[in-house]
Amino acid sequence: MPGFRGTATSSDRYDNTHAKLRAAAFAALPEWSQCARCAHNGRRHLIYKWATVKPDRRGVVKSALHYDHKDSNKGYIGFSDADCNRNDGSSKGGRARARKHGPWRGQRRPPPSLPSW
């Protein structure tokens, strides 16, 4: 498995069972498959099993696939492209932030109403 070293096993959120589940799912993954996150959102996007991302600062080459959680965080939906998974999390986080704090700075707001004299 490319680049599984140091990913998701050093976190408090995951123990050894996550790494074992991911390794078993990766072994069963076909060479080309559909991105689970895109399929979950109604789109079609093919992913390559052995795809990697650019090396990080330490020169470690990691897999471009994430073992993606369900939105409820109870179980997994399968492997998804790293960009698709991060974009989905980013948009969910942005919506949650906007619900709590209001729109971003620079986002259009309704014009102020003029006082009636």
Residue pairs with C-beta under 8 A, 6 or more apart in sequence:
1 23
1 26
1 63
2 50
2 52
2 61
2 62
2 63
3 52
3 53
3 60
3 61
3 62
3 63
4 19
4 22
4 23
4 26
4 63
5 60
6 60
7 62
7 63
8 14
8 18
8 19
8 22
8 67
9 16
9 18
9 19
18 67
21 67
21 76
22 67
25 67
25 76
25 78
25 79
26 49
26 65
26 67
26 79
29 49
29 79
30 49
31 48
31 49
31 50
32 46
32 47
32 48
32 49
33 46
33 47
33 49
33 79
34 44
34 45
34 46
34 47
35 45
35 46
35 47
35 79
35 80
35 81
35 84
36 68
36 77
36 78
36 79
36 80
37 68
37 77
37 80
37 81
37 84
37 85
37 88
38 44
38 45
38 80
38 81
38 84
39 45
40 77
41 88
45 81
45 84
47 64
47 65
47 79
47 80
47 81
48 64
49 65
51 63
51 64
51 65
52 61
52 62
52 63
52 64
53 61
53 62
53 63
53 64
53 82
54 61
55 61
56 62
63 82
64 81
64 82
65 79
65 80
65 81
65 82
66 79
66 80
66 81
66 82
66 85
67 76
67 78
67 79
68 76
68 77
68 78
68 79
68 80
68 85
69 75
69 76
69 77
70 76
70 77
98 104
103 109
